[in-house]
Structures are given as C-alpha cells and as structure tokens.
Amino acid sequence: MWSILYEKLTNSEKEEFKRLTNYLLSHTFIVRDLYDGKEGFMKVSPDYRFVERNFELFLDYLGFSGWTLQKDSNYGVIALSSAYEFNRVRFDRNTTMILYTIRLIYEEEREKLTLRNEVIITTGQIVHKMITLGLVKKKPSDKDLGEALRKLAYFQILRKLEGTWEAADTKMFVLPSILFIVTNEKISRMYESLQAEDQEINGADLQMDGDGETLIRGDEGL
C-alpha cells in the first residue's frame, strides 16, 4: 500500500512527494534531462530522480485515484495518463497544427542524433514547415503562435533556450515527451484530421476519436 511507503519518507521527502504529485497532475510529464543555461550543458532533473527512486509510491498513490504513471528510462520521461475523459486536456486547432509540425521536425532531426533525445529547433523553422506542409498559407499571428508554444512548454513538450516565443530565431528544445503524445501511429491520423475541411480539432491526450478530434493524458481504450 502507498501509505506504508509514504510513512517511510522523511518530512522533507513527504513535502517533495506532495509537490511532485501536484506537478504531474498539472504538467503531465517530468523529463529527466534538463539544459542548464548557466553551465551550458545537460543535467539530470532532481525531480525526475526523486520520482524514479519512489516510483512505486507514486504509482500506487496515483493509481488509487484512477491515474496511470509510466516511466521510460530510455527516453527519460515520466508520463501521467488518466482513465477518465474529464481529466484529459484538449488543444485548439492552431496548437494541434503546431504540435503536429514539431513532431515531424523532431522525427527528421532525431535521425541525426546519436547520444541525445532532445532536438533543438527555432520558431521560424516551425512556421516554414507549416507552410511547406500546406497547413497554413502564411505565418500565424504572433499571439496565436506564442500562445500555442507556451502551452506546449507548460506540458513539458518544449523548453525555450532564449528569446521570445514569437521571434523567428528563438531556439527551443523539443523534449522526448512529444513521443508519448504523438506516437508514430497517430501521425497519419492527425494529418488526415488537419486536412479535413470545416473540421474542428481540439487535441491533447492525443487520442483521436471517431470524429477526428485530437485528445493529452490517455490512450485508446482508457
């Protein structure tokens, strides 16, 4: 039982458990490898290490409430999903288009990587790819672009390195958590939905239902 494991924690560890449980419920992902701007290299997240050390506790506690916790040591991602529809996040069409575009860029760029799971891209690269794919005819407004990228950063899919989100030369990390939202199987379905005329897409679970809606925090069958 989770309560037995919880009582074995020190007082400071109990506070960390509470904080990180709430963090997962809010942000969905914890990513292991973080870029330290001051040092100029990647570091291991202490939050990830804490959850990893106490994974059984988090798993049992969250599972008791209907949540599923997944840990992928290869990509360094801890992901939370829910069995209940009302806990799933929905992205608007603009955010979904940008997410889809970033996922394609990530797939192309990570083939060049050998030791890292993160990919560095720019805002301008995203916009250029969207136009090339025919998803948009011109650059989205700064407001729409900024809101979408901030939302993706909130859910630990992106991490900005420098600049403002709207600036073309702004650099950002695409984190491997994107693989858990847009799987290889979902890429083609997202494209079909985005191409459908007059079809609203509200996505985040990134589950696709029968109406072509993009759903974060769940898989088919949950």
N, C-alpha and C positions, 0 to 999 in steps of 0.2 A: 504493500500500500504506500502511496505517496506520502502520507502523513508520517510514517516511520522514517523515511528518508529525509523528510523536511526537518524533523526534530534532531537529526544528526548534524545539521548545519550550525555554524556559529551565528551569532546575532548579525554580524556584518554580511555573512553569506545569505542569511534569510532576507535581508534587505535587497541584495543583488537578485535573488530569486524573484522577489516581487517586482522589482524594476524591469527585469528582462522578460518576465511573463507578460507584463503590460506592453513592453516594446514589441514583442512578437504579435500580440493581438492588434496592435496599431499598424505596424510596418510590414508584417508578413514574413520577411526574410531577415536573417543575420548572415552576413558574408564574412568569411574568415580573413581574407587578405585585403588590407587597407593601405592606401597610399599615404605616407607621411610627407606632407609638403615641405616641412622644415628640414627633414633629413634627406628627402629626395629618393626614398626607396619604399618598397612594400613592407608592411609589418603585419603580424598576426593580431587580429582583434581580440582583446581580452574578454569581450562579451561572448564571442564565439567559443573561446576556450572554456569559459565558465559553464555555458550550456552543454558543451561537449562532455565536460567532467561530470556533470549532473544530469546527463541526458535522460536516464531512466526516471528521475524525479519529474522533470518537465513533461516527459512522455505520458506518465501515469496521471499527473495532475490535469493536464490539458485534455487527455483522453477521457477523463471522468466527465468533462463538460462537452464532449462531442467534437473535440478538435483532434486532428491528426498531425503529428510532428514527424518530419522526415529529415535525416542528416545524410548528406552526400560528402564523404571525406575526399573524394577525388576532385570535385569542383569547389569544395569548401563552402557549402551552402547549407544552412538550416532553414527549412521552409515549413510554414504552418498552413493547413487547409481545413476546411470545415465541411461537415456533412449536411449543414443546413443552409438553404438558399438565402435566407435573410442576412447571413454573415458574409456574403460574397460582395465584392466591390465591382462596380460597373464603370468602365471608361466610356467617354463620349467618342463619337466617330473620329474626331480630329486626333485625340490621344491614341486611339486604336491604329490609325494610319501611321502615326509616328512610331509607335511601338513595333508594328509590322516591319516598317522600313529599317529600324535599328536592328531588328532580329536578322534581317537579310544581310545587312552590313557585317554584323557580328559573325555570321556563318562564313562569309567570304574572308574576313580578316583573320579569324582564328585558325584557318588553314595554314597561315604563315607563321603561327606561333609554335614554340616548342616547349617552353617551360612555364608559361603563364596562361591563366584562364581569362584574364581581363583584356579588353580591346580598347584602344584609345581612338576616338572619333571626334569630329567637330560638328557644330551646328550646321555649318554650310554644307558639309558632306551629307547630312541627313536631308536637307532641303533639296539638294541636287539629285539625290537618289529618288526622292518622292516624285520629282518632276519627270525624271527618266522613266520611272515605272508607270507614269500616267495617272498617278493617284491625285495629283493636283496640277493645275495649269500654271500657277505662279506661287511664289513664296507665301506661306500662311502669314497672317498678321503677327507682329511681334507679341501681341497679347496672347493669341492662341498658341503660338509656338512656346512662349515662356511658361504658360500655364501647364501645357502638356508635359514639358520636360521637367518642371518642378514636381509634378505629380509622380512621374516615373522615378525621380530621385527619392521622393518620400517613401516609395515602396521598395527602395534599395535595388533598383534596376540600373540606375545611373549614379555616377558620382562626379560632380564637376571639379575640374582642376583649377581653372582660372577664368576670369571674365564674366560677363553676364550671359544668361541662357540664350538671349536673343541674338547675340553677336555672332557673325558667321565664323570667326576664328576661335570661338570658345571651345576649349578642349574638355573632354569628359571621358571617364571610364565607363564602358559598358560592362556590367558585372555578370558573372555566370548565372546569377539568379534568373536572368532572362530565359534560360533554357527550361526552367521549371514553369514558366508562364506560357511561353510559346514553344511547344515541343515541335519536333520535325513533322509529326503527324498533323499538327494544327496549322502549319504554314499555308498549305494549299487551300484549306477551308477558309482561312482568313482572307486570302486573296479573292476567292470567289465571292465572299460576302461583301468585301470592299468594292468589288466591281459591279455588284448588283445595283441597278438604278432604283432611286427612291426607297432604299432600304436603310433603316436606322440601325446603327451598330453601337451597342453600349457594352463595352467589354471589360472585364477583369476577372477572374478566375481563370481566365482564358479557356473556358469551356465554351464550345459552340453548341447551341441548342438547335432544334429543328427549324427555327425561324431565322437562322443565320446570325443570331445575337452573340457577340463576344462576351463571355463572362470572365478575377484572381481568387484564389482560395478554394479550389475544388476541382475534381476530375469527374469525367463521365462516370455515372454510377454512384456518385456520392450524394 
